[in-house]
Amino acid sequence: NVQVQRLLVETRTRQAPPETASAAVGQGAVDPAAATLAGRVRLAYLAPAAAAAGKAPTLEVELKVAGGQLIAGDLNGAAATLERVPAGSQTDLRRQSLSVIELLRAGDNEKALAQAGAMATQHGSDAAARNFVGGIYAATGRLDTSREQFNAALALGPKDVQTQLNLARLDLAESKAADAEKRFRKVV
């Protein structure tokens, strides 16, 4: 389905730095309309006040973005996203998150899953942490458990756009294109 593929490109472009997205449009790799729509999503929903004020990225936002990158299997991107957050910001959760990614990079999925489970228990009322843990489960192929984590995150923050986008990515990973399109349309 071309429309669903376009929506997926939108979210990938939205996560890319602006110069990368612009270059992709210039090279014809990304539909300009998709990039424009993706840019609107980013500007409208992902911490515009912090960006305008020149503040450092927050762990809350970056955990959600990293969760989406993990669904796509982008371990390096997820790590880079979390490394943008200043080290003093919620140090324990940031450290745990980076540690899980390192375990995945090393191929130690069992330890990564055990640590992700501990994170879900320890930070059960933190929607961003649950979102990230959902990405960890998706990265290891445990899509049902991943969906449970994303739904738990959504219950904690029902209007959270990044969680909706991550659930749409998960829908695509499970070949549920119609469900993904509905979710994308809800937030775009």
N, C-alpha and C positions, 0 to 999 in steps of 0.2 A: 504494500500500500504506500503510494508516493507521499500522501499526506502525513502518515505516521512517520515515515523516514524524515520528512522535512521537520517535523516537530522534534525528533531526536537530534537532528543537526542543530536546531535552535538551542537545545539545552547544552549541547557540547560547545557551541559557539559562545553561549552565555558564560560558561565556566572559563573560557579562554581569556587571556589578557586582551585588552582592546586592540593592541597592535597586531596580535596574532589573528584575531577575528577580521580585522581590516585587511590584512594580507591575504587571508583565505578568500574573502570576497573579491579582491583585486585579481586573484589568480583564477577566479571562476570556480573555486572548489566549494563555495557556499553561496546559496541563493541570497542576493542582497535583501530581499523581503524577509527571509528567515533571519538573517543577521540583525536586521532592524528590529524585528519583533523580539528576538532574543535579547537585544540590548535594552529594550523597553522593560522586559521582565527583570533583568538585572538591576536597572536603575530604579524601578518602581518598588522592588521587594527586598533587595539584599543590602540592607544597612546603608541607604543613601545619606543619612545624616552623618554617619561616621566617615564616609568617604569625603563628603563635602567639608567636613571639619578637619580633614587630614589626620584623623585618628588611626591608630593601628587596628588591624582586623581583630575581631573578637573571637574567642574560642567557640562561643555558641554558634555563630554563623559558619565558621570554618569547619566545625565538626559535621554540620549538615552537608556542606559542599563535599567534604571528604567522603561522607557516606555514599553520595552519588557517584563519586569517582571509583569507589570500591565496587559498586555494582558493575561498572564497566571493566573491572579488573585492572584499573590504573593505580597500582600501588605506589608508584613513584609520584604521580600527581597528588594522591591523597597525602603522602608524607610531605610534599612541598607545600601543600595547602596548610597543613598544621604547623609546619615550621615557620610560616609567616606570622603566626601569633607570637607575641613577645613571651619569652620564657617565664616571666613572673606571673603570667596570666593563668590562674587556676592550674598551677604547676602539676599537681598530682594527676588530674584528668588528662592534661596535655601529654604528660610523660607516659601514662598508661596507654593512651591512644597511639602514640608513636612506637611504643614497645610492641603493641599488637601488630602494627604494620611491619615492623622488623621481623617478627616471627613468621608472618606470611611470606615475606621476601625470602626468608631462609627455608621455606617449605615446611615449617613446623605448624601445620594447620591445627593439630590437636591442642597444642599449647596455646595457640592464638584463640581457638574457640573457648578453651577453659578461661583464659583471661577476659575474653569478651563477655562470657557468662558472669564472671565476677564483677565486671564493670556494670552490667545491666542490673545486678543486685545492689551494688554499692550506690549507683546513681540512678535508681529506678524512677525517681520523680523529675529527672532532668531530660527534657524532650530532645535536646541536642545529643546527649550521650546515647539515648536509645536509638536515635537516628543513625549515629555512627556505628553502633553495634549491629544494627540492621544491615549496614553496608558490609561489615565483617562477615556476617553469616552469608550474605549473597556472594561475596568473593570466594567463599569456600564451598559454594554450591548448595547450601542449606536454605533454599528459597522459602520454604514454609516458615521456618523460624525467623528468617529475615522479614517476611511480611508481618509476622507477629510483633516484631520490634518496631517496625515502621508504624503499624497501627497503634501500638502503645504510645509512640511519640505523637501521633496525630491526636490521640485522646487527650494528651497533655497540652497540646497546642493545635486545636482543630482548624485554625485558619492559617497554619504555617505553610507557606508556598513551597519551600524547599522540601519538606516532607512529602507534599503532594507530588512534586516532580520526581522524587526518589521512588515513590510508589508507582508512578507511571513508567519509570525506567525498569522497575521490577516486573511490571506487567509485560513490557516488551521482552524482557529476558525469558518470560514464561510463554511467549507467543500469544499474548492476549492484547492484540493490537487495538481492538475496539475499546477495551477498558482503558488502555493507555491514552488513546485519543480523547476520551471523555475527561480524564484527569488533566491532560494538558490544556484542554479547552477551558476547564474550570479556573485555571490560574493565569492563562494568557489573555 
